[in-house]
Amino acid sequence: MPPHTVVIGVDSSTQSTKAAFVDAGTGRLLSAGRAPHVVTGEAGARESDPEVWWRALCEAVAAGLKESGVAASAVTGIAVAGQQHGLVVLGPGGRPLRPAMLWNDTRSAPQATALTAALGGAAAWTARTGSVPVAAITASKWQWLRENEPENAAGAVAVRLPHDFLTERLTGAAVTDPGDASGTGWYSTAIGAYDPGVLELLGLDASLLPEVAQTGATRIGSLTAEAADALGLPASIAVAAGTGDNMSAAVGLGLGSAGLLDHPVLSLGTSGTVFAASRNRPASTALSGFAATDGTYLPLACTLNCTLAVDKIAALLGLDREDAVPGGEAVLLPYLGGERTPDLPTAAGLLTGLRHDTTPQQLLGAAYEGAVVTVLRALDELLRACGLDPADPETAARPLRLIGGGARGHAWVETVRRLSGRPVIVPGSGELVALGAAALAAAAATGDDPVAIATGWDIGKEVQLPVVQRDSATWERVGSVLDRAMTPLLGGA
């Protein structure tokens, strides 16, 4: 029997769009349509045409609707979760003036440094917005645009994030949510609104920005007639404000005021990300102090180089990604496109510790180790931001939830277990961003709490892996190389 009602959760990521059709009552995944994106750029540039995202959303919804076998009339809600930080600049008619600058575009690193100084330093930014500018943050990209393409900055009639752009195409309403807005650099988690002083510094008129809804589950309208026709869906369905991809994954995991608090998550995808929902407003200059989409906070650290970087090393060595063994004396920091945490936007990969008997399999293992140590060091800072001591035995015993594409890879999972020495949980669903968006859609249709909805869904049995003894020798060896790489940045000799 088909479900009585269906909601659609859209995951518009760097590489593709997924549209998950979910039974609104049980959370059962009925189907997932997919369509690819195109990313272009070199020498630090990473760009996509926002119109490609819209076409991919339409294609993914059409494919998911066909695969699910449900009637379009059964759909009651839709929400978009999008890649964070991307700068979408629109001209008349809501059409992009140029390709969107993506989160992993590092050209704006000099602007990030200048903006940090202009507002009084890292601590001042953290106190006001929750985060310090880096190349990824939208504010840095907007400043880059002002300096390098002033005609496009001056011609902008609207400035959007990727998920804002798609939500506006669905409803005609210019609305964002606190979660994704907190990744711009011009939204203040201290006051829960755009920061007038930061906007003035950026020369950015607040009228160009979308309204901030109360939460990502807020119903902001229904499909326009044009969008309904493009998607093959009823115009009456509820559209939620939506949110950023990390905030949506947190909802899908049941993190927030109606679920788990201060439970760390490690996401292994194009980027390596650690986050947790917390009632504490983060105050660490080493983290992004984001808002969660349900009114709590989402302290987060993101490393730029994760699965794609390690896959590149495997390809260079002519190995399968699962051919890795521990790296031995070799240390490989796979910072192939700069790095975000630590903030090394112009860094390249670094290899040291080679011996005559070093094997290709060890070099691949060293790449895994370099990526995992980088993100686990960020995890320690995250735990401190949640008011927890990483060295405390009770904190160390708190399970680490492992998500993303890497969570399905044996080498990734085992490297995380070996270097963290923590219990690791692999959730039952592999589509947590889309699932979280589906919960936001269900909440928009019903008025219920999205985290409570996701917590009540049966999304598959999670697997808890036993603790293995921490490989302290590898941790210290990789950490020592990383510290030396950071020394010039920290002002050392």
Secondary structure by P-SEA (a helix, b strand, c coil): ccccbbbbbbbbcccbbbbbbcccccccccbbbbbbbbbbbcccbbbbcaaaaaaaaaaaaaaaaaaaccccccccbbbbbcccbbbbbbcccccccccccccccccaaaaaaaaaaaaccaaaaaaccccccccccaaaaaaaaaaccaaaaaaccccccaaaaaaaaacccccccaaaaaaccccccccccccaaaaaaaccccccccccccccccccccccaaaaaaacccccbbbcccccaaaaaaaaacccccccccbbbbbbccbbbbbbbccccccccccccccccccbbbbcccccccaaaaaaaaaaacccccccccccccccccccccccccccccccbbbccccccccaaaaaaaaaaaaaaaaaaaaaaaaaaaccccccccccccbbbbbccccccaaaaaaaaaaaccbbbbccccaaaaaaaaaaaaaaaccccaaaaaaaccccbbbbbcccccaaaaaaaaaaaaaaaaccccccc
